[in-house]
Amino acid sequence: MVDIRTTIGSLSLQNPTMLASGIMDEDAGSMHRMIDSGAGAIVTKSIGTHPREGYANPTVIELDHGLLNAMGLPNPGIDQYGEEIKKIKTTKVPLIGSIYAADAPEFTLLAQKMQHYGVSAVELNVSCPHAKHYGLEVGSDPVLLHDIIRNVKNHITLPVFVKVSPNIMNLSEIVQTIEDAGANGIVAINTVKAMAIDLQTKRPILANKTGGYSGKAIKPIGIRCVYDIAQTVDIPIIGVGGITTGLDAIEYLMAGASAVQIGSAVYYRGPEVFHLICQEIRTWMKKNKYTTITEIIGASFQ
Ligand SMILES: Cc1cc2nc3c(=O)[nH]c(=O)nc-3n(C[C@H](O)[C@H](O)[C@H](O)COP(=O)(O)O)c2cc1C
């Protein structure tokens, strides 16, 4: 019998697939749809203290091997989004509240509100490649990041995950900081900073000019980051970036991830992607004589 349950520290998941932040998590209705489609956990879109409109269109374009987006973190603000979170009725599928802010007091306020609304963990988004003040400025500054994580940890009891970027040169230092500050897990990776130009207009296609690349093309980048992070820290890692099939998920597990998140593939394969990937993982495990996910996690290490 194949058992695909997994854990991320104290969090138990019925299967290792999670919905990534920013995809089909507008409201309680869309999140319920992802839960019904078999996701082992759900991450909310990244929420800030106040409503934010996001950037002008076009915000998402489809390229040959992935999506390029600069949404600009559109969200209704924590108070209004809290009403959606409260509507989610499930105890089996953990709901993880993703939050963004520029400093420790704001992150702490958001984390406390998320805890109050009933989420199972919080994910600190410090890695958006196209949001001024809220993204890489925070996620590449070890002193600021340490302060944010310590503050959040001191004010909530829930597990705290930190989502990192592949766009920084000091990833090892940053993940070491995240662990030292007491975070309970690392999510890797956010989108890869990128751009596309329209040959006719000779202008960048996205209204914001640059955006974040996701989907199939970024899988090797995510795999490398997860592998490196696993060599650096002992806290659990959640792998994300280009996962489209069960085999992609297994590759991330072998690189050291305890669970995986799926974003762009929800657009490519539909919401049933969670169910399909779980089925593909089971089939591979049976064929290769694995019985538990734990046997696969970090299998690539010598
Ligand atoms: C349209 C879109 C919106 C996103 N919004 C967020 C967000 O609000 N917060 C966040 O942490 N990541 C966000 N992401 C990044 C994804 O969560 C994920 O890290 C990235 O897309 C790589 O995974 P994938 O290749 O499976 O899509 C977004 C990605 C896309 C494509």
PDBQT file of the ligand as one rigid body, heavy atoms in Angstrom, charges set to zero:
ROOT
HETATM    1  C1  LIG A 401      -0.728  34.998 -11.524  1.00  0.00    +0.000 C 
HETATM    2  C2  LIG A 401       0.196  34.712 -10.380  1.00  0.00    +0.000 A 
HETATM    3  C3  LIG A 401       0.000  35.352  -9.149  1.00  0.00    +0.000 A 
HETATM    4  C4  LIG A 401       0.848  35.094  -8.070  1.00  0.00    +0.000 A 
HETATM    5  N1  LIG A 401       0.620  35.714  -6.874  1.00  0.00    +0.000 NA
HETATM    6  C5  LIG A 401       1.415  35.432  -5.812  1.00  0.00    +0.000 A 
HETATM    7  C6  LIG A 401       1.156  36.008  -4.524  1.00  0.00    +0.000 A 
HETATM    8  O1  LIG A 401       0.197  36.774  -4.326  1.00  0.00    +0.000 OA
HETATM    9  N2  LIG A 401       2.002  35.675  -3.518  1.00  0.00    +0.000 N 
HETATM   10  C7  LIG A 401       3.072  34.828  -3.667  1.00  0.00    +0.000 A 
HETATM   11  O2  LIG A 401       3.783  34.551  -2.691  1.00  0.00    +0.000 OA
HETATM   12  N3  LIG A 401       3.316  34.238  -4.873  1.00  0.00    +0.000 NA
HETATM   13  C8  LIG A 401       2.524  34.529  -5.922  1.00  0.00    +0.000 A 
HETATM   14  N4  LIG A 401       2.765  33.918  -7.137  1.00  0.00    +0.000 N 
HETATM   15  C9  LIG A 401       3.903  32.975  -7.263  1.00  0.00    +0.000 C 
HETATM   16  C10 LIG A 401       3.429  31.527  -7.091  1.00  0.00    +0.000 C 
HETATM   17  O3  LIG A 401       2.873  31.305  -5.809  1.00  0.00    +0.000 OA
HETATM   18  C11 LIG A 401       4.603  30.550  -7.309  1.00  0.00    +0.000 C 
HETATM   19  O4  LIG A 401       5.616  30.786  -6.349  1.00  0.00    +0.000 OA
HETATM   20  C12 LIG A 401       5.201  30.685  -8.716  1.00  0.00    +0.000 C 
HETATM   21  O5  LIG A 401       4.214  30.926  -9.675  1.00  0.00    +0.000 OA
HETATM   22  C13 LIG A 401       6.005  29.450  -9.116  1.00  0.00    +0.000 C 
HETATM   23  O6  LIG A 401       5.164  28.302  -9.139  1.00  0.00    +0.000 OA
HETATM   24  P1  LIG A 401       4.495  27.716 -10.496  1.00  0.00    +0.000 P 
HETATM   25  O7  LIG A 401       5.598  27.579 -11.503  1.00  0.00    +0.000 OA
HETATM   26  O8  LIG A 401       3.882  26.416 -10.067  1.00  0.00    +0.000 OA
HETATM   27  O9  LIG A 401       3.477  28.728 -10.934  1.00  0.00    +0.000 OA
HETATM   28  C14 LIG A 401       1.928  34.175  -8.224  1.00  0.00    +0.000 A 
HETATM   29  C15 LIG A 401       2.115  33.523  -9.463  1.00  0.00    +0.000 A 
HETATM   30  C16 LIG A 401       1.271  33.781 -10.536  1.00  0.00    +0.000 A 
HETATM   31  C17 LIG A 401       1.487  33.053 -11.844  1.00  0.00    +0.000 C 
ENDROOT
TORSDOF 0
